[in-house]
Amino acid sequence: MGILELVIVAVGLSMDAFAVSICKGLAVCQIRKKHMAIVGLYFGGFQALMPLIGYLLGTRFQALITEVDHWIAFGLLGIIGLNMILESRKESEQMNDSFSFKIMLPLAVATSIDALAVGITFAFLKVQILPAVLCIGITTFALSAAGLKLGNIFGSKYRSCAELLGGIALIIIGLKILLEHLGIL
């Protein structure tokens, strides 16, 4: 997986956190830099941690499923992308304006579950995991912090568009992996 594809995956994975950050920004009257750092650290941290966990699990079981790894990568990325597209069509929920551990932890975990599956895919593709998780974490940090501010300024107008584009990007990358393995690309 090249750097461009990794950046696209990082942006695609960040879209859930970006969308939640926009909604969070709607609920907060006054955004401070501290709020942006909190959102960025929670979302970016979990988006980096989950693919690492997925990678470790994937490498452990890789020998059992190497013959179908390209189908697994295609399936996981396709399902995640399709789920993001479907989520983009749903009405956004009202967000709590608190940045407490009790509020932020479930949001961070919920927005990073798909990154766990991507980490498993990374194991099959033999991606260098440390640069990958750093790219994902930093990208998510930046987009989440920006999303909080944008949500506070512009509202939820662009939430569904961001999730839709992120979902499409993940599906395209999954399809590319499959087509490359089958020798079509």
C-alpha positions, 0 to 999 in steps of 0.5 A, spaced: 500 500 500 502 506 497 502 513 501 497 516 497 492 510 498 494 510 506 492 517 506 486 516 503 484 510 508 486 515 513 481 520 511 476 515 510 477 512 517 477 519 520 470 521 517 466 518 522 470 522 527 470 528 523 462 527 523 461 526 530 466 532 531 462 537 527 455 535 531 459 536 538 461 543 535 454 544 534 452 543 541 458 547 544 457 554 545 464 557 546 469 552 542 476 553 546 483 550 543 483 545 549 476 542 547 479 541 540 485 538 543 481 533 547 477 531 541 483 530 537 486 526 542 480 521 543 478 520 536 486 520 533 488 516 539 483 511 538 483 511 531 491 509 531 490 504 537 484 500 533 488 498 527 494 496 531 490 491 535 487 489 528 494 488 525 496 484 531 490 480 531 491 479 523 498 477 523 496 472 529 491 468 524 494 470 517 497 463 516 490 460 516 487 465 511 492 467 506 489 464 500 483 469 501 486 475 505 484 479 498 477 477 499 477 479 506 480 486 505 475 487 500 469 485 504 471 488 510 473 495 507 466 494 502 462 493 509 465 499 512 464 503 506 457 501 505 456 502 513 459 509 512 454 511 506 448 508 510 450 512 516 450 519 511 443 518 510 441 518 517 439 524 521 444 526 526 443 525 533 443 531 538 450 531 542 452 532 549 456 539 550 460 535 555 468 533 554 468 528 560 471 521 559 464 518 560 462 522 554 468 522 550 470 515 551 464 511 548 464 516 542 471 515 541 470 507 541 464 507 537 468 511 531 474 507 531 471 500 531 471 500 523 479 502 524 480 495 527 477 491 521 482 496 517 488 493 521 486 486 520 486 488 513 493 491 514 496 485 516 494 481 510 497 486 506 503 487 510 503 494 511 508 497 515 503 498 521 507 504 525 507 509 519 500 507 518 497 508 525 501 514 525 498 517 519 491 515 521 492 518 528 494 524 526 489 525 520 484 523 525 486 528 530 487 534 525 480 532 522 476 532 529 479 538 531 477 542 525 470 538 525 469 541 532 470 548 530 467 547 523 461 544 527 461 550 531 461 555 525 457 552 520 452 546 523 451 539 521 450 541 513 456 537 511 456 531 516 453 526 511 457 529 505 463 527 509 461 520 511 459 519 504 465 521 501 469 517 506 465 510 505 466 511 497 473 512 498 474 505 503 470 501 497 474 504 492 480 502 496 477 495 497 476 494 490 483 496 488 486 491 493 481 485 490 482 487 482 490 488 483 490 481 487 486 478 481 491 481 476 486 485 473 489 492 475 
